[in-house]
Amino acid sequence: MLNTLGVLGFPLLLLAFVVIIMIQGSSPVARFSKAGAFSPETARRPASVGVEFPETMHAPLRKGILIATRDGRYYIDLALLNRRRRRSRRIVAAAAVVVAALAIIAVAL
């Protein structure tokens, strides 16, 4: 029984970690989204949306989710963000199916 919990516990912990990251609301992308920065016209400066450490924006910039304007403002590529979110949800759903299958197999043994 204890071995079964160990086998299932680790993947479930990883899955929980991924879900927490996905729903994290304090990321720079979430802050720009709440501010409605979805085009060059509605772009915002990091300080105006509460991003105190612009270095936290490196990953979204590198991935193309945040786009810089020439005057130091940023906005979200909403189409790209939605595609990435859909892909992440599919990965989490697939992982949940795998974990459920492992749980069924572990219980059957």
FENWO-V157307 format. One line per field, one symbol per residue. ss: DSSP state (2 for helix, 1 for strand, 0 for the rest). phi: phi as a letter, one per 20 degrees, with the letter a starting at -180 (. if undefined). psi: psi as a letter, one per 30 degrees, with the letter a starting at -180 (. if undefined). Layout:
ss->???
phi->???
psi->???
This chain:
ss->0222222222222222222222000002222222000000000102222000022222222220011100000111022222222222222222222222222222220
phi->.ffffffeffffffffffffffefddfgffffffemedbgfdgcegffdneedgffegfffffnfeceefenecbeefffgffffffffffffffffffffffffffff
psi->eeeeeeeeeeeeeeeeeeeeeegkfgleeeeeeffgigleegllkeefggjfjffffeeeeefgekkklfgglllkjeeeeeeeeeeeeeeeeeeeeeeeeeeeeeef.
